[in-house]
């Protein structure tokens, strides 16, 4: 006799969750929704009680269990300035027209974001690099990786310097996290984060990512339409042309396992063109509004993707199709599932079937091999 599934109420009734319902309605403002979803993941660093960094009886250092992802998120939140004394690029270097690097050492600048890759497990930090200059500007965005393509510590960097605030210094001292004048981290992502993979907040955040991607397509259409009706010089004032790449250093091709996660949710309702504010702006034809909207959506997308990829990294390491938390019992992943009309095989876990004949609300994941390009070893 087949045992009945035991699923936590928050997942069993996920289709009734007010945040998910609001996400699925295009007439609800995305920015307000983003602020709500962002509230799920606010890292209150100072309320954490990480283990201290200490040495065992043999003299081996046992780093703190505070993960670097959490700490860097806190630095990003306050716009901290960080410095890489040395750094060797993991990806092939790109040379950009009109920009010059004054020094390859001590790459430093304000943190403007954290990055993640949708296929492989590279995680990094994006800063306004003050070592990059042009004829009339100091500082350009650059990304530096903390992990290699598998999510393990990347050997291209050793130390990150920053000037702690009084609150940060107090937190580090009270929890005994200093090792000399450094903080040594064991993990970029804490292994326990895999539990969030089966939580309602992760699922709703994934839905928010789909919503933002959906709106970005609409916004790009407005930008394209308005730009086609304006003089090129006027468009350039609002949307500067991309910096040309002079050349890209050749790299090495490698094969790497990738991990992808998607969710199945009900179809979006209504149209963005019917959204009161967006419809008004569409009629006014303000290119500046749509450009700012695109930047805001992109910023939230980057943040939510980083959060979800950290969870997916821990889930991949745990092999989530074989492990379940206490709030899921007698459930099983369906192997070799294919979406109607598609050819990709997935593992699928149906959380709830709202009604007979309706699309099930589910999580899908798959592992596949992909060719990636990395910098040549010197």
C-alpha positions, 0 to 999 in steps of 0.5 A: 500500500502506497503511503500518503505524502506528508508535506508541510502546510506551507508547501501543501498550500503554496498556491494559496500563499498571498505573496505568490498570488501577488507575484502571478498578477502582473498588475501588482507592482514588482518593486513592492513585491521585491521589497517583500521578498527581500525581507525574507533574506535579510541577513542580520549578521549581529544576531548570529552566533557563529562558532569561534575560530580556534586551534585543535590539540594538534595545532590545526586551525578550525575556522568559524562556521560563519560562511563568507556568502553571509558576511559578504552580503552584509558588506554589500548591504552597507556598500563597504570598500574591499581590497584584493592584495593579489588576484589572478583571473579565473576567466579569460581576461577581457581588454576594453577600449579606452580603459587602462589598469594602473596596477594588477595588485590591490584591486579595490573599490566599493562593493556594488553586488554579489554575482552567481552563475545560472549553470556552474557554481561560480560566486563572486563580488562586483566592485567599482575597481579604482585601479581601472581608469580612462581619460576622464574617469576613475573606477569601473565595474569589475567582478572577482570570483571567490569560487571556481566553477564547482563552488570550491574556494578559488586559488586565484585570491588569498585575502580580502581586506576591508576596514571594519565598522565599529559594529563589525569589529565588535561582532568579530571580537565578541564571537572570537572570529579573528585569526591574528589579523584575519578572518578565516572562513571554512565555507563560502556557503554553509552546508545546512543551507540545503534545507532552504531548498525545500522551504516556501521562501526559496520557492516564492523567491524562484517565482519572483525571479520568473516574474522579474524576467517576464517584466524585463522582457516587457521593459526592453520592448518599451526601450526598443520602441521608444529608442526607435522614435528618438534621435540617436544622440538623445538615446545615447544621453540616457543609454550610453553605448556599451564599451567596445572590447578590444580583444579577449585573451584566449582561454582553455576549454574544460568540461564541467557538471552543471546544476539547474533548478526550475519551478513550475507555477501557474500562468501569470495573469493580466498584462503589464500594459494594464498596470496603472503606473506602467501603462501611464508611462508607456503612453508618455514614452519616457525613455529615462523611466524605462531605463531606470526601471530596467536597472532596478529590476536587474539589481533585484534579479542579481540579488535573488539569483545569488540567494537561490544559487547559494541554496542550490549549491548546498542542495547539490552537495547534499544530493537533494533528490536523495535527502528530505527534511523533516517536513517532507515524508514519503515523497519521491522525485520523478525521474526523466520528466519532460515538459510537454513538447520539450526534449530535456529530462528533469527530476521533478518533485510535485508539491501540490496539484491545485485541481485535476487537469491543472498544472502541478506546482513543482520543483525541477532539477537536472545535472548535465555536462557543459563546456566552459572557458577558463583562463590558461594556466601560466 
